[in-house]
Amino acid sequence: MTTSESTRITFTETHGSEKGYDKRAVDAFLLRAREAFEEGAEPMSAADVRRAAFPIVRRGYVITAVDAALGRIEDAFAAREREAAVSSSGVHAWVGQTRETAQVVLDRLSRPKGHRFDRVGALRYGYRIDEVDLVADKLAKYLETGESVTVEQVRAVAFRMQRGGYREAQVDAVLDAVIEVILAVA
């Protein structure tokens, strides 16, 4: 048995018509992540883990289990990145960079409701504006006052779609930046 086989993470598989993440794609990504973390083989960052996506198939891995594991892996990469940045540039530079990112995000989230992000065309679907604005208000309070928000809560955010809604890529980028800020101060 090889080392990669003996330390391989296994997940529960979906059954019947329930769909899950493609097992081969998940296994390949996790192997690359492990090698990057343990051996420094191919560079990988916490953001790379956060952006990981897998095909949805029948008889795949249960999505929530894989997502939870990816969250833990992202946390480990973020902690390593924080340690490296602090040791090379110092705590003040790390805190300054985190504050700068937080301020950029706060500026975006402080825009008037309904105008925080670009909208898709009237006939296209984007994120529901009212739902995004509700989450944006909570995130803005976190950035302004430190009101409790966990990285798991931000990772779990999901929005329904509406015609003429907010552009998904912009909303997702801001959520990613909030996760980076939370992980930076964790």
C-alpha positions in Angstrom: 0.0 0.0 0.0 1.4 3.4 -1.0 1.5 6.3 1.4 -1.2 8.2 -0.7 -3.5 5.1 -0.5 -3.0 4.7 3.3 -3.8 8.3 4.1 -6.5 8.8 1.6 -9.7 10.4 2.9 -12.8 8.5 2.1 -16.3 10.1 2.0 -19.8 8.6 2.1 -21.2 8.0 -1.4 -24.6 9.1 -2.6 -27.2 6.5 -3.4 -30.0 6.2 -5.9 -30.8 9.4 -7.8 -29.0 11.6 -5.4 -26.0 13.3 -7.0 -22.6 14.2 -5.5 -19.1 15.3 -6.3 -17.2 13.2 -8.9 -15.0 10.8 -6.8 -12.0 10.8 -9.1 -12.0 14.6 -9.4 -12.2 15.0 -5.6 -9.5 12.3 -4.9 -7.2 13.9 -7.5 -7.6 17.4 -6.0 -7.1 16.1 -2.4 -3.9 14.3 -3.4 -2.6 17.5 -5.1 -3.5 19.5 -2.0 -1.8 17.0 0.3 1.3 17.0 -1.8 1.4 20.8 -1.9 0.9 21.1 1.8 3.3 18.3 3.0 5.9 18.4 0.3 5.6 21.8 -1.3 5.4 20.0 -4.6 3.0 22.2 -6.7 2.1 25.5 -5.1 -1.4 25.8 -3.8 -3.1 28.5 -1.7 -6.1 28.8 0.5 -7.8 30.6 -2.3 -7.1 27.7 -4.7 -8.8 25.4 -2.2 -11.8 27.8 -1.9 -12.2 27.9 -5.6 -12.1 24.1 -6.1 -15.1 22.8 -8.1 -16.1 19.3 -9.1 -18.5 17.8 -11.5 -21.8 16.7 -10.0 -22.6 13.0 -10.8 -24.6 10.1 -9.6 -22.9 7.9 -7.1 -20.5 10.6 -6.2 -19.3 11.8 -2.8 -21.8 13.5 -0.5 -21.3 17.2 -1.1 -21.6 18.4 2.5 -18.9 16.0 3.6 -16.4 17.1 0.9 -17.2 20.8 1.5 -16.5 20.4 5.2 -13.1 18.7 4.5 -12.3 21.4 2.0 -13.0 24.0 4.6 -10.5 22.4 7.0 -7.9 22.2 4.3 -8.4 25.9 3.4 -8.0 26.8 7.1 -4.7 24.9 7.2 -3.4 26.6 4.1 -4.5 30.0 5.4 -2.8 29.5 8.7 0.4 28.5 6.9 0.2 31.6 4.6 -0.4 33.8 7.6 2.7 32.4 9.4 4.8 32.8 6.3 3.7 36.4 5.8 4.2 37.4 9.4 7.7 35.8 9.5 8.8 37.5 6.2 7.1 40.9 6.5 6.1 41.2 10.2 2.9 41.4 12.0 2.3 45.1 11.2 2.5 44.5 7.4 0.1 41.5 7.7 -2.4 43.4 9.8 -2.1 46.4 7.4 -2.8 44.2 4.4 -5.8 42.6 6.1 -7.2 46.0 7.2 -6.8 47.3 3.6 -8.7 44.3 2.2 -11.4 44.7 4.9 -11.8 48.4 4.1 -12.2 47.7 0.3 -14.9 45.1 1.1 -16.6 47.4 3.6 -16.7 50.2 1.0 -18.4 47.9 -1.4 -20.9 46.6 1.2 -21.7 50.1 2.4 -23.2 51.1 -0.9 -27.0 51.6 -1.0 -29.1 48.5 -1.1 -29.9 47.4 -4.6 -26.7 49.1 -5.9 -23.9 47.1 -4.2 -22.9 45.1 -7.2 -23.4 45.2 -10.9 -26.5 43.6 -12.3 -26.9 41.1 -15.1 -29.2 42.0 -18.0 -32.9 42.0 -17.5 -33.4 38.7 -19.2 -30.4 36.9 -17.5 -30.4 35.4 -14.0 -28.2 36.6 -11.2 -28.2 36.4 -7.4 -31.4 37.7 -5.7 -30.7 41.3 -4.7 -32.7 41.3 -1.4 -30.9 38.1 -0.2 -27.4 39.4 -1.1 -28.2 42.8 0.5 -29.3 41.0 3.7 -26.0 39.1 3.9 -24.1 42.2 2.9 -25.6 44.1 5.9 -24.5 41.3 8.3 -21.0 41.2 6.8 -20.6 45.0 7.0 -21.5 44.9 10.7 -18.8 42.3 11.2 -16.2 44.4 9.4 -17.3 47.6 11.3 -18.0 46.3 14.8 -16.6 42.7 14.9 -20.2 41.3 15.3 -19.9 37.6 15.2 -19.6 35.9 11.8 -17.9 32.6 11.3 -16.0 31.5 8.2 -18.4 28.5 8.0 -21.4 30.9 7.8 -19.8 32.8 4.9 -18.9 29.5 3.1 -22.4 28.2 3.5 -24.1 31.3 2.0 -26.3 30.5 -1.0 -28.6 32.8 -2.9 -31.6 32.1 -5.1 -31.6 33.4 -8.6 -33.7 36.2 -10.1 -33.8 37.9 -13.5 -31.8 41.1 -13.5 -30.1 40.1 -10.2 -26.6 40.8 -9.0 -23.7 39.6 -11.0 -22.6 36.3 -9.4 -18.8 36.7 -9.9 -18.7 40.1 -8.1 -20.7 38.8 -5.1 -18.6 35.6 -4.9 -15.4 37.7 -5.0 -16.5 39.8 -2.1 -17.5 36.7 -0.1 -14.0 35.2 -0.9 -12.4 38.4 0.4 -14.5 38.3 3.6 -13.3 34.7 4.2 -9.7 35.8 3.7 -10.2 38.6 6.3 -11.8 36.2 8.8 -9.0 33.6 8.3 -6.3 36.3 8.6 -7.5 37.4 12.0 -8.4 33.9 13.2 
